Amino acid sequence: MNPLAKQLNQIIEQGNPHIVEMLSEMGEKFFFPKGILDQSAEAKEKAYKLNATIGVALEAGQIMYLNSTRDALGTMSPEESLTYAPSFGIQTLRKAWRDLMLKKNPTLKTRTFSMPVVTSGITHAISTFADLWVDPEDVVVFPDMIWGNYDLIFSIRKCAVIHKYPMFTEDCRFNLAAFARTLEDLAKVNTKLIVFLNFPNNPTGYTLSESEGEAVVEILTRLARQGTNIIAVFDDAYFGLFYEADTLKESLFSRICQQHPRLMGVKLDGASKEIFAWGLRIGFITYGCTVEGDPSEVYQALEKKTAGCIRSSISNASHMGQSIVLRSIESREFDDEIRRKFTILKSRAEYVKQVSRDPKYQDKWDVYPFNSGYFMCLRLKTVHAETLRQHLLDHYGVGLISMGDKDLRIAFSCLEKDQIPILFEIIFKGIQDLASSARPC
């Protein structure tokens, strides 16, 4: 093992030995390399005459560029868009995102947590987490209604074992009993569990209530006290889009930080939905844990391992994407702009709830609970979901997502308000079509 990796492991172990136990074999070996990067940083600070360290091209003392590229940058300079960014991310963006986290999660003001490390979108954040913390045969726990890419990342890339619990009860409430029972059963035969919590949830658009959130924290903390190492991973891709009064408005990451030495929180964020910048591919990964003594060295060690992982795969996230996100966050109009877009999405969600629960539809589908995010789901009563999806696409030009036998996902985020009743009428008509064609002559 590289001496730098050993040194980082020793720092982490001194602060909390259980965190080293949680690292994957690859995660234990990761470090942030010295050499070219350190020497270039030192030269940037001290080489006042000539600096021939970094692999970029200069012209007349400035970053070399094509005019055709420069013309597309608008007001953004080549220095803040075409150069390499650090593998950790631009420091000013990391600080700005940390400040935004504190603003949105007031409980974090009483907690310690790492600086966010910048990733190339939240999918890359999840994949980076998997490299650092997941070994083959490790157990990863999800609800049964999840984003399909989790299977590719954890089952295919990492050969982990995915366990699922039913997300909702028969009367469409979050299934806390199944959540607890699944984790308790798994903890009897595993010393380490990775628990994914994605709220607002994709595909259902559901976020826990305050009381449900407290119960989840209590369950995870109890298992940690009983001797199981728990990594609680918070996929907060749609964070902030909470539409109802009793919905939990903070990430549960805030409540998990410093609960127990065997319980570590990992927060995964993306600029994609939070600031409506999907194609910029800017995400973040942040750690929160219990540390003996000063936590800053442990967090810096985790950040270095994370940056080393990023360095080994994509080198760094887009400098231009990071600069645009930073400009947006620092804009004086930022809060007002976010508020206006939130209001639009909230009004769509409220109207979807009203339209989808019209009594005329009650013998055709149930509506899964939703109170946040981009999506809602229908549980179909009389037809197969994939059969209906294809029928709607072929005969009505309407695209939806089928999941399993009975579930249909609708992204109301991309529907104008006046399109919402039209969509549900078409779904209703499609179900009637299939019922009619199924009747014997």
N, C-alpha and C positions, 0 to 999 in steps of 0.2 A: 504494500500500500504506500502511496506517495506520502512523504513526511508532512506535507501541508494538509492532506486529508486526516492523517493521524492527529495533527495538532487541533484541527477543527473538532474532531470527535472528542478529544480530551476536554476541550472547552465546554462542549455541550454536556458531556458526562458529569463534569464537576457541578454544573448548574442543575441538571436533572438527568440521572442515568436512564430513566425510562424512555426518554426521547431517542437516545442512541439505540435502544432496543427496538424502537418503532421503525427506524430507518430501514430501507431496503438494502440489499447487498450492494447495489449500485450507489445508493444514497450515501452509504458509509464511505465509499471510495471517492466521491466527488469532492472537489476543491476548486477554488478559483486560482488559476495559474499566475505565477509571477513570470518574469521574463519580458517578452515584447510589450505586453500591456502595461506593466509597471514601469518599464524603461521609457515607454512613450509618454506616460503620464508625468514622469519625472522630467523628461525633456520639455514637455509642454510648459512646465513651470519654470525651468531654469535655462533652457537653451535659447538665449536671447539673440544669438547671432545666426545660427543655422540649425534646423531641425530636420533630420533625414531619417526619422524613425517609423512613421506611420504609412500604411499602404494606400495613400490617396495621391492624386495628382494636383499640383498647384500651377497657377499661371499668373504672373504679375503679382505674386504674393497672396492670391485669392484661390478659392476652390475652383478647379477647372470644370467647365460645364459646356454642354451644347446649348446654343441659343434656342433651339426648338424645345429643349427641356426647360430652360429658364423661363421662356414665355408662358409655360403652363403653370408655373409656380405662383403667379400673381404677386402678391405683396410679400411672400415668404422668401427669405434670402437663401442662397445655396448653402450657407453655413449652418442653418437650422433645418435643412431638409435633405441635402445630398450627402452629407458626411455621415460617418458611422456614429451610432449612439453607444454608450457604455452597455455592457451586458446586463448590468443591474437596472438600466433605464436612466433617462435624464434625471438628475438629482432634483431639479426644480419641479418636475412633474411628480416624482415620487412624494415629495413633501406636500404638493398641492392635493394629491389624491388622499394622502393621510389626513390632511386637514378636512377634506370633504367627508371622509369616513367618520371623523369626530363630530362633525356637524350633523350628520344623519343618524349617528348612533351615540347619543349623549352618555350612555353607560360606559363607553370606552374611555371617557375622561378619567375614570377611576381605575383603569386597567393598564397593564403594560402590554405592548405588542410590537411586532417588528415594523420596520419601514417596508412598504409595498415594493416588491420587485416587479418590473414591467415585463410582460409577456406579449407575444404576438396574438392577441385575442384570448378569450376565455377558454376556448378549446385547447390552445397551447398551454394555458395555465393548468388545465386538468391533466394534460399529457405530461407536463413537467412534474406535477405532483406525483403522478403515477411512477415516473422514473425514480423519484427520490424516496418513495415511501411504500411501494407495492412490489412484492416478490411473487413469483409463481406460487399458486396454491394459497396465497393470502385471501382472507375472506372480506369481501366488500358488500355492504348491505344497502339495498335500495328499496323503495316502494315498488309495487308492480306496475305503476304508471310512470314511466321514465322516458327521457330523451334517448333516442336510439343510439347515439354516438357513444354513450357510456359502454355499451357492449363491445364496440370496436376497440375502444381504448383499453378497457380492463380485461375482457375475455380474450381478445385476439392479440393485442400487443403485449400484454403483461401476463397472460395465462393465469389470472386470478380467478377465484371461485365467487360468483355472484349469487347472493341469497336475496330473495325478495319477500316482502310481507304485503298483504292486501292494504292498499292505502286508505280505502273507505270501508265503513261498515255497510250492511245492507240498507240502512236508512240514511246512507250518504253523509256520515260524519267521519272525521279523521280517526283512523283506527289505532288509537293509543295502545289498546290491549294487545293487538297483533304486533305492533312495534316493540313493545316491552317483551312479549313472549318470545319473539324471534331472537332478539338480542340475548336474552337470558339463556335460551337453549344453546345458542352459538358460543356464549361465554363459557359454558361447561366444558367445551372441547377445544377452545382456541384461547391462546394467551394474548392475542392481538386482534382487534376488530376495526375495520374502516367503515365508518357510517356516513353516507352521503345524505345531505339535507338540502333540497333545492326548492326554495320558496322566494318569490312566487314560482310555483311548480310548472314545468313544461312536461306534460301537455295540458294539465287540468286547469291552470290558472288559480290554484288554491294556495293560500298562505294561512298558517296557523293563527289561532286566536292567542291572546295573552296567556290564558290559562293552559292551553295546549302547549305553548312554548315553554312555560314553566315546568310542565310535566315531562317534556322531552329532556330538558336539562337535568331534572331530578333523576330520570331513568339512566342517563349516561353517567352522571356523577356516582350513582349507586353502584353501577358495574365497575367503575374505576376503583371505588373504595374496596370492592370485593376482590380486586387484584388483576383485573383485565386491563391491558393497555388499549385505550380507545383513541382513535384519530377521528374527530368529528370534522367533516369537510362540508363547507357551506358554499354551494354553487349559487352565488347571488347575482346571476346574470340579469335578472329583471328587477333588481332591488330598487325600491322607491316607488314602484307602481302599485300602491296599496289603495284600494278604493272604498273600503268600508271602515266604520268607526272602531269596531272591536277587533280589527285585524292587527296582528303584531307588526309594529312599524320599525323595529330595529332588527338587525340581523342577530340570530342566536349566537353568532360568534362573540358578541359583546358579553353574553351571559356565561359562555363557556370558559373564556380566558381566566386563568388562575383559580379554577374550581377545584382541581386536584392534580397532583404530580403525574398521575397516569392518564390524564385527559388533556389532549392537545387539540386546539382549534386551528383550522386552516381556512382562510377566507379567499374565495376566488371571485374576482370582479371583472367586469368588462365595460369599456366605454360604449360598446355596441348599442345596448338598450338604454343605459343610464343617461347618455347624452345624445342618443340617436345618431350614432356614427359607426354603423355596422362595418363598412368596408375599410375603415382605417386600421382594423385589427390590432387594437390596443387593449390589453388585459393586465391584471395584477394578481399577485399571490402574496398573502400576508399571514404571519404566524402569531398565535397567542398561546402561552403556556405558563405553567408554574415553574419558577426558577428559584433556586437557593442563592441568596445574595443578589448582586447587581445583574439584572437580566440583559443588559445591553450587549455584553460579549457573546452570550448565547444566541441572541437574535442576529448579531452580525455574522456569527458562524453559519447560522441557517441561511442567511441572505447570500453568503459567499458560496455555499453549496448549491443554492438555487441558481445563482448567476453562472457558476461553473457548468451546471446542467444546460442552461440556455446557451452558453458559449459553445458547448460541444454539439449543439443541434442546429441552431439558426444564427449563432453569433450574437445577434441583438435584434430587438424589434425596430421597426421602421422609425428613423429619426423624424421624418416628415409627419408620420402619423402621430407621434408623441408630441411634436411641436404644435400641431393643430389642436389636439386635445387640451394641451396646456393653455393655448390662447383662448379656447372656449371657456375653460374653467375660470380663467383670470378676467374674463370680460365682465364689464359692469352690468351687462344685460343678461348674464348667465341665469341667475335665479328666476327672473321674470320669464325668460324663454322656456325654461324647464317647467315652470308653473303652467304656462299656456298649453304646452304639449300634453302635460299630465291631465289638464282639464278636458281636453279633447278625448283622450283615451278613456278617462273615467266616464264621460257621458256615453260613449259607445258601450262600455261594459254594463252600465245601468240599463241601457235600452235593450241590449242583448238579453239581460236577465228578465226583463219585462216581456219581450216578444217570445223568447224560447219557452217560457212557462205558461203561455196561453193555454187555457183548458182544452182547446180543440186538438192540441198535440199530445195530451196526456196518455192516450193509449198507443202512441207511436214511440215515445222516448221519455226517459228520465234525464234530468239535467244534473250532472255532477256539480258539487259546490264549487263556486269560483268567486273570487273577490279581489283579484289582482292580476298583474302581468298582461300578456298578449292573447291568451288562449282560453277556451272553454271546451268542455267535452259533453257529448250526448251518449247515453247508454240506450242503444236501440232495443226495442222490444219484439219486433216482428220480422226483421230482415237481417241478413248478414252484412256487416259493415263494408267489407271489400266489394261485395256485389253491388251495394248501393253506391259506393264511391265511383265505381266504373260506370254505372248507369247514369249518374248525375253528370259525369264528365262527357260521356258519349252522346247523351240526348239533350242536355241542358247547358253544356259548356261551363259547368261549375266544378271547381277543384277543391277537394277537401282531403283530409288525411284519415285513413282507416287504421285502427289499432286493435289487433285481435279480432274476435268474432263479432263483438257488439259495440265497440267504442268508435266514435267519430270525433276527430279534433277539428275545431274551427278557430282560425286566427282572426278574431274580430279586430285586431290592431290594424289590419290592412283593408277594412271595410269602411266606406263612408256611412254615415248614420242612415241615410235614406236607402242604402243597399241591404240593411239588416233584415227588415221584414220580407224583402224579396227573396233573400237567401233561404229563410226558414220555410217560406211557402214552397219553394222549389224542392227542398228536402222532403217536406210533407207530400208533395205531388209525386216525387220519386218513389217514396215508400208505397203510395197507393198504386203506382204503376206496377211495381214488383208484386204486390199482393194480388192484383188483378190478373197478371200473367201467370201466377202460380195456381189459380183456380182451375179445376178440371172443367172441360166443356160439358 
